[in-house]
Amino acid sequence: MDNVTHTLIGVLVGETAATIAKPSSEGLSREQRRSLFVTMMAVGSNLPDLDFLYSTVTGSKLDYLLHHRGHTHTFVVSILIAAVLWLACELWARRRDQRIARSDRIALIAIALIAPVLHIFMDMANNYGVHPWWPFDNRWIYGDSVFIVEPLLWAAAAPTLFMLRTRLARGIVTFVLLVGIALTFLTGLVPLPLAVLYTVLVAALVYAGRRLPARVALTLGIGVWIATTAGFVTASRLVGQRVDALAAAQFPRAHPVDRVLTPMPVNPICWEVILVQKEEGTLVLRRAMFSAAPAWIPAENCPGRGLDVPITAPLQRVAAEDTHKLKWHGEVRTRTNRLVNLWHENCRIDALMRFVRAPWLAVVEDRLVAGDL
């Protein structure tokens, strides 16, 4: 997820925790607890992404790919991040002569742990994935369910608008909500009816934050967040089954290796698809657009991120018929033995293969290029 989403969901969870938790009569006041909860969730929800600093040492794009969502996106390192976050909170409270009771400390430790772990689970939902169980299990987990910048998750934080204490914070949330509405109408990625529904949803949640009790309004925000994630996860599973069935029918000799799904923002109908298959010693990558409701939005009319725009990979036409459910957008083939040999011989290819899901190898403009479709 993008850092705007991590921050907004962090604020939403922090506000909700502060509303539900009862302050101790001997420790922090309700307002002090609320400030710490919200700040810790907003900051802690972004700390795992500090791994981008690794790549600044070499300035290498490959290093960025390898390290981003690396060690800091694991449960083991999340404990270390939580410890640093909690220690910073303790020092801050002491400098301000704020008394922390035992119940306060337990709550703050819980918040410190929730923030980075929540970050991992949110990143797990999209097609970039994470490997959270390192060093015990280095396998990656890909949710293939939620677009990396999902405005519906921004909308979920709308009820916090009138709960934030500073004018700057309220201004930032207002700006983000307006940007989200503008993006749904102007980018061409969201069908007009869904853009209108999104605008109505934002307005309704802002109204809820203004008029309803804080606990009720925040519950609505949490509900939208959970419903959005659950809805896209469910849609992803159904779409995956349908795509697998279509692929098996159109390419009966191909052996499935992986399948990458990417939904469009605010749109559980249209999905970008990358099929990773093996055919007689060849790794075949095929790109397509799938429509879960072709009667409403045929695959050829689905908004996308430029599947027809030329890319570095030398795509060829897919020898399969387009339908209203599935429209093909090219394929690239790589001899498996060639890729495996280079994988073993070249340390940079070996490093790349630890991250990519759809690897290809081809001669482009008289030079050998390896990439991720």
VEXDREN-2710 file (C-alpha; in Angstrom, 1 decimal):
% VEXDREN-2710
k/r/px/py/pz
1/MET/0.0/0.0/0.0
2/ASP/1.0/3.6/-0.4
3/ASN/2.0/5.6/2.6
4/VAL/-1.0/7.8/2.5
5/THR/-3.2/4.7/3.0
6/HIS/-1.0/3.4/5.8
7/THR/-1.2/6.7/7.6
8/LEU/-5.0/7.2/7.2
9/ILE/-5.8/3.6/8.4
10/GLY/-3.3/4.1/11.2
11/VAL/-5.1/7.2/12.3
12/LEU/-8.5/5.5/12.0
13/VAL/-7.3/2.6/14.2
14/GLY/-5.7/4.9/16.7
15/GLU/-8.8/7.0/17.1
16/THR/-10.9/3.9/17.4
17/ALA/-8.6/2.4/20.1
18/ALA/-8.6/5.7/22.0
19/THR/-12.4/5.9/21.9
20/ILE/-12.9/2.3/23.1
21/ALA/-10.1/2.1/25.7
22/LYS/-10.9/3.5/29.2
23/PRO/-8.2/5.8/30.7
24/SER/-6.8/5.0/34.1
25/SER/-7.5/7.4/36.9
26/GLU/-3.9/7.2/38.0
27/GLY/-2.2/7.5/34.6
28/LEU/-2.6/9.4/31.3
29/SER/-5.7/11.4/30.7
30/ARG/-8.1/10.5/27.9
31/GLU/-6.7/13.2/25.7
32/GLN/-3.1/12.2/26.4
33/ARG/-3.8/8.6/25.6
34/ARG/-5.6/9.6/22.4
35/SER/-2.7/11.8/21.2
36/LEU/-0.2/8.9/21.8
37/PHE/-2.5/6.3/20.3
38/VAL/-3.1/8.3/17.1
39/THR/0.5/9.4/16.7
40/MET/2.0/5.9/17.4
41/MET/-0.4/4.3/14.9
42/ALA/0.3/7.0/12.2
43/VAL/4.0/6.8/12.6
44/GLY/4.3/3.1/13.3
45/SER/2.2/2.2/10.3
46/ASN/4.9/3.8/8.1
47/LEU/8.1/2.6/9.8
48/PRO/8.4/-0.7/7.9
49/ASP/8.8/1.3/4.7
50/LEU/12.0/2.9/5.9
51/ASP/13.7/0.0/4.2
52/PHE/13.8/2.2/1.1
53/LEU/16.8/3.9/2.8
54/TYR/18.9/0.7/2.1
55/SER/18.8/1.5/-1.6
56/THR/20.1/5.0/-1.2
57/VAL/23.5/3.6/-0.3
58/THR/24.0/2.2/-3.8
59/GLY/21.3/4.0/-5.7
60/SER/20.5/0.7/-7.5
61/LYS/17.0/-0.1/-8.6
62/LEU/17.7/-3.8/-8.1
63/ASP/18.7/-3.1/-4.5
64/TYR/15.5/-1.2/-4.0
65/LEU/13.5/-4.2/-5.3
66/LEU/15.4/-6.6/-3.1
67/HIS/15.2/-4.6/0.1
68/HIS/11.8/-3.0/-0.1
69/ARG/9.3/-5.2/1.7
70/GLY/12.3/-7.1/2.9
71/HIS/13.4/-7.5/6.5
72/THR/11.3/-4.6/7.9
73/HIS/8.2/-6.3/6.5
74/THR/8.6/-9.4/8.7
75/PHE/7.0/-10.2/12.0
76/VAL/10.4/-10.7/13.7
77/VAL/11.6/-7.2/12.8
78/SER/8.1/-5.8/13.7
79/ILE/8.9/-6.7/17.3
80/LEU/12.0/-4.6/17.1
81/ILE/10.1/-1.7/15.4
82/ALA/7.5/-1.9/18.1
83/ALA/10.2/-1.8/20.9
84/VAL/11.7/1.3/19.4
85/LEU/8.3/2.9/18.9
86/TRP/7.3/2.1/22.5
87/LEU/10.6/3.4/23.9
88/ALA/10.2/6.7/22.0
89/CYS/6.7/7.0/23.4
90/GLU/7.9/6.4/27.0
91/LEU/10.7/9.0/26.6
92/TRP/8.3/11.5/25.2
93/ALA/5.9/11.1/28.1
94/ARG/8.6/11.4/30.7
95/ARG/9.9/14.6/29.1
96/ARG/6.4/16.1/29.4
97/ASP/6.0/14.8/32.9
98/GLN/3.1/12.5/31.9
99/ARG/2.5/9.7/34.3
100/ILE/2.1/6.3/32.6
101/ALA/0.1/3.8/34.6
102/ARG/0.4/0.0/34.2
103/SER/-2.8/-0.2/32.1
104/ASP/-1.5/2.7/29.9
105/ARG/1.8/0.9/29.3
106/ILE/0.1/-2.3/28.3
107/ALA/-2.1/-0.4/25.9
108/LEU/0.9/1.5/24.4
109/ILE/2.8/-1.7/23.9
110/ALA/-0.2/-3.2/22.1
111/ILE/-0.5/-0.2/19.9
112/ALA/3.3/-0.3/19.1
113/LEU/2.9/-3.9/18.0
114/ILE/-0.3/-3.4/16.0
115/ALA/1.1/-0.6/13.9
116/PRO/3.9/-2.4/12.0
117/VAL/2.0/-5.7/11.9
118/LEU/-1.0/-4.0/10.4
119/HIS/1.4/-2.5/7.8
120/ILE/2.5/-6.0/6.8
121/PHE/-1.0/-7.4/6.5
122/MET/-2.1/-4.4/4.4
123/ASP/0.9/-4.9/2.0
124/MET/0.1/-8.6/1.9
125/ALA/-3.2/-7.8/0.2
126/ASN/-1.7/-6.7/-3.2
127/ASN/0.3/-8.4/-5.9
128/TYR/3.7/-7.3/-4.6
129/GLY/3.4/-9.4/-1.5
130/VAL/5.6/-9.9/1.6
131/HIS/7.5/-12.7/3.2
132/PRO/6.5/-12.1/6.9
133/TRP/7.8/-15.4/8.3
134/TRP/11.5/-14.7/7.6
135/PRO/13.9/-16.1/8.8
136/PHE/11.9/-19.2/9.5
137/ASP/10.2/-19.3/6.1
138/ASN/11.4/-17.1/3.2
139/ARG/8.4/-17.8/0.9
140/TRP/6.4/-14.8/-0.3
141/ILE/2.7/-14.4/0.2
142/TYR/0.7/-12.5/-2.4
143/GLY/-2.8/-11.4/-1.8
144/ASP/-3.5/-10.3/-5.4
145/SER/-6.7/-8.6/-4.0
146/VAL/-6.3/-4.8/-3.4
147/PHE/-4.9/-2.2/-5.7
148/ILE/-1.8/-0.6/-4.3
149/VAL/-3.5/2.9/-4.1
150/GLU/-7.1/2.2/-3.2
151/PRO/-9.2/5.3/-2.7
152/LEU/-11.9/3.3/-0.9
153/LEU/-9.4/2.9/2.0
154/TRP/-8.9/6.6/2.0
155/ALA/-12.7/7.0/2.3
156/ALA/-12.7/4.7/5.4
157/ALA/-10.8/7.4/7.3
158/ALA/-13.3/10.2/6.5
159/PRO/-15.0/10.0/9.9
160/THR/-11.8/11.1/11.6
161/LEU/-11.9/14.5/9.8
162/PHE/-13.8/16.2/12.7
163/MET/-12.0/14.3/15.4
164/LEU/-8.5/15.4/14.6
165/ARG/-7.3/18.2/16.9
166/THR/-5.1/20.3/14.7
167/ARG/-6.0/22.4/11.7
168/LEU/-3.1/21.0/9.8
169/ALA/-4.2/17.4/10.3
170/ARG/-7.8/18.2/9.3
171/GLY/-6.5/20.0/6.3
172/ILE/-4.4/17.1/5.2
173/VAL/-7.3/14.6/5.5
174/THR/-9.6/17.0/3.6
175/PHE/-7.0/17.4/0.8
176/VAL/-6.6/13.6/0.6
177/LEU/-10.3/13.0/0.4
178/LEU/-10.7/15.6/-2.4
179/VAL/-7.7/14.1/-4.3
180/GLY/-9.3/10.7/-4.0
181/ILE/-12.6/12.0/-5.5
182/ALA/-10.7/13.8/-8.3
183/LEU/-8.7/10.7/-9.1
184/THR/-11.8/8.5/-9.5
185/PHE/-13.2/11.0/-12.1
186/LEU/-10.0/12.1/-13.9
187/THR/-7.7/9.1/-14.2
188/GLY/-10.0/7.0/-16.4
189/LEU/-9.4/4.0/-14.2
190/VAL/-12.8/4.1/-12.5
191/PRO/-16.1/3.8/-14.4
192/LEU/-18.3/6.9/-13.9
193/PRO/-21.1/5.1/-11.9
194/LEU/-18.5/3.8/-9.5
195/ALA/-16.9/7.2/-9.2
196/VAL/-20.2/8.7/-8.3
197/LEU/-20.9/6.0/-5.7
198/TYR/-17.4/6.7/-4.3
199/THR/-18.2/10.4/-3.9
200/VAL/-21.5/9.6/-2.2
201/LEU/-19.7/7.2/0.2
202/VAL/-17.1/9.9/1.1
203/ALA/-19.8/12.4/1.7
204/ALA/-21.8/10.0/3.9
205/LEU/-18.8/9.1/6.0
206/VAL/-17.8/12.8/6.5
207/TYR/-21.4/13.4/7.5
208/ALA/-21.2/10.5/10.0
209/GLY/-18.1/11.9/11.5
210/ARG/-19.7/15.3/11.9
211/ARG/-23.1/14.2/13.2
212/LEU/-22.9/10.8/14.8
213/PRO/-21.2/9.8/18.1
214/ALA/-17.5/9.2/17.7
215/ARG/-17.8/5.5/18.4
216/VAL/-20.5/5.0/15.9
217/ALA/-18.8/7.0/13.2
218/LEU/-15.4/5.2/13.7
219/THR/-17.2/1.9/13.6
220/LEU/-18.6/2.8/10.2
221/GLY/-15.1/3.7/9.0
222/ILE/-13.6/0.5/10.3
223/GLY/-16.5/-1.4/8.6
224/VAL/-15.8/0.3/5.2
225/TRP/-12.2/-0.7/5.5
226/ILE/-12.9/-4.3/6.4
227/ALA/-15.7/-4.6/3.9
228/THR/-13.5/-3.2/1.1
229/THR/-10.7/-5.6/1.9
230/ALA/-12.9/-8.6/2.3
231/GLY/-14.9/-7.8/-0.8
232/PHE/-11.8/-7.5/-3.0
233/VAL/-10.3/-10.7/-1.4
234/THR/-13.5/-12.6/-2.2
235/ALA/-13.6/-11.2/-5.7
236/SER/-10.0/-12.2/-6.3
237/ARG/-10.6/-15.8/-5.3
238/LEU/-13.6/-16.0/-7.7
239/VAL/-11.8/-14.2/-10.5
240/GLY/-8.8/-16.5/-10.0
241/GLN/-11.0/-19.6/-10.4
242/ARG/-12.6/-18.3/-13.6
243/VAL/-9.3/-17.2/-15.1
244/ASP/-7.8/-20.6/-14.4
245/ALA/-10.7/-22.4/-16.0
246/LEU/-10.5/-20.2/-19.1
247/ALA/-6.7/-20.6/-19.3
248/ALA/-7.0/-24.4/-19.0
249/ALA/-9.6/-24.4/-21.9
250/GLN/-7.6/-22.1/-24.2
251/PHE/-4.1/-23.5/-23.4
252/PRO/-4.6/-27.3/-22.6
253/ARG/-0.9/-28.1/-23.0
254/ALA/0.3/-25.3/-20.7
255/HIS/1.3/-26.1/-17.1
256/PRO/0.2/-23.3/-14.7
257/VAL/3.1/-21.9/-12.6
258/ASP/1.6/-18.7/-11.1
259/ARG/-1.1/-16.2/-11.7
260/VAL/-0.9/-12.5/-10.9
261/LEU/-4.1/-10.5/-10.4
262/THR/-4.5/-6.8/-10.0
263/PRO/-7.9/-5.1/-9.6
264/MET/-8.6/-1.7/-10.8
265/PRO/-9.2/1.0/-8.0
266/VAL/-12.7/1.2/-6.7
267/ASN/-13.6/-1.5/-9.2
268/PRO/-13.9/-5.2/-8.3
269/ILE/-15.2/-5.9/-11.9
270/CYS/-12.0/-5.4/-14.0
271/TRP/-8.8/-7.2/-13.3
272/GLU/-5.4/-7.2/-14.9
273/VAL/-4.1/-10.7/-15.3
274/ILE/-0.6/-12.2/-15.8
275/LEU/-0.5/-15.9/-16.5
276/VAL/2.8/-17.6/-15.8
277/GLN/2.8/-21.0/-17.6
278/LYS/5.2/-23.7/-18.9
279/GLU/5.0/-25.1/-22.4
280/GLU/7.5/-27.7/-23.6
281/GLY/10.6/-26.2/-22.0
282/THR/9.4/-22.6/-22.4
283/LEU/8.2/-20.1/-19.8
284/VAL/5.3/-18.3/-21.2
285/LEU/3.9/-15.0/-19.7
286/ARG/0.5/-13.8/-21.0
287/ARG/-1.1/-10.5/-20.1
288/ALA/-4.9/-10.0/-20.2
289/MET/-7.8/-8.0/-18.9
290/PHE/-10.6/-9.9/-17.2
291/SER/-14.1/-8.7/-16.6
292/ALA/-16.1/-10.3/-13.8
293/ALA/-19.3/-8.8/-15.1
294/PRO/-19.0/-8.7/-18.9
295/ALA/-22.7/-7.9/-19.4
296/TRP/-22.0/-4.6/-17.7
297/ILE/-18.4/-3.9/-18.6
298/PRO/-16.9/-6.1/-21.3
299/ALA/-13.2/-6.9/-20.9
300/GLU/-12.4/-4.7/-24.0
301/ASN/-14.1/-1.7/-22.3
302/CYS/-12.4/-2.2/-18.9
303/PRO/-10.3/0.8/-17.8
304/GLY/-6.7/-0.2/-17.4
305/ARG/-3.2/1.1/-16.8
306/GLY/-2.1/1.0/-20.4
307/LEU/-1.9/-2.7/-21.4
308/ASP/-1.7/-1.6/-25.0
309/VAL/1.2/0.8/-24.4
310/PRO/4.6/-0.6/-25.7
311/ILE/6.9/-1.9/-22.9
312/THR/10.5/-3.2/-22.8
313/ALA/9.4/-6.9/-23.0
314/PRO/9.1/-8.0/-26.6
315/LEU/5.4/-9.0/-26.5
316/GLN/3.9/-11.1/-29.2
317/ARG/0.2/-11.7/-30.1
318/VAL/-1.5/-14.4/-28.0
319/ALA/-2.8/-17.3/-30.1
320/ALA/-6.2/-17.3/-28.4
321/GLU/-9.5/-15.8/-29.0
322/ASP/-10.6/-12.6/-27.2
323/THR/-14.0/-12.7/-25.4
324/HIS/-16.1/-10.3/-23.5
325/LYS/-14.7/-12.0/-20.3
326/LEU/-11.0/-12.0/-21.2
327/LYS/-9.1/-9.8/-23.6
328/TRP/-5.4/-10.7/-24.3
329/HIS/-2.7/-8.1/-24.4
330/GLY/0.4/-10.0/-25.5
331/GLU/2.8/-12.7/-24.4
332/VAL/6.5/-13.2/-24.0
333/ARG/8.4/-16.5/-24.1
334/THR/11.7/-17.5/-22.5
335/ARG/13.5/-20.8/-22.8
336/THR/13.5/-22.3/-19.3
337/ASN/17.0/-23.8/-19.5
338/ARG/18.4/-20.4/-20.6
339/LEU/16.8/-18.6/-17.7
340/VAL/17.9/-21.3/-15.2
341/ASN/21.5/-21.3/-16.5
342/LEU/21.7/-17.5/-16.2
343/TRP/20.1/-17.7/-12.8
344/HIS/22.9/-19.9/-11.5
345/GLU/25.7/-18.0/-13.3
346/ASN/24.8/-14.4/-12.8
347/CYS/24.5/-13.0/-9.2
348/ARG/22.3/-10.1/-10.4
349/ILE/19.9/-12.4/-12.1
350/ASP/19.9/-14.6/-9.0
351/ALA/19.1/-11.6/-6.9
352/LEU/16.3/-10.5/-9.3
353/MET/14.7/-14.0/-9.2
354/ARG/14.2/-13.7/-5.4
355/PHE/11.7/-10.9/-6.0
356/VAL/10.0/-11.2/-9.5
357/ARG/6.9/-13.3/-10.1
358/ALA/6.8/-13.2/-13.9
359/PRO/10.5/-13.2/-15.1
360/TRP/11.4/-12.9/-18.8
361/LEU/14.7/-12.9/-20.7
362/ALA/15.2/-11.5/-24.2
363/VAL/17.5/-9.6/-26.5
364/VAL/16.3/-6.0/-26.7
365/GLU/18.2/-3.5/-28.9
366/ASP/21.2/-5.8/-29.1
367/ARG/21.5/-6.4/-25.4
368/LEU/20.3/-9.2/-23.2
369/VAL/17.6/-7.9/-20.8
370/ALA/16.0/-9.6/-17.9
371/GLY/12.8/-8.2/-16.4
372/ASP/9.5/-8.8/-14.6
373/LEU/6.3/-8.5/-16.6
END
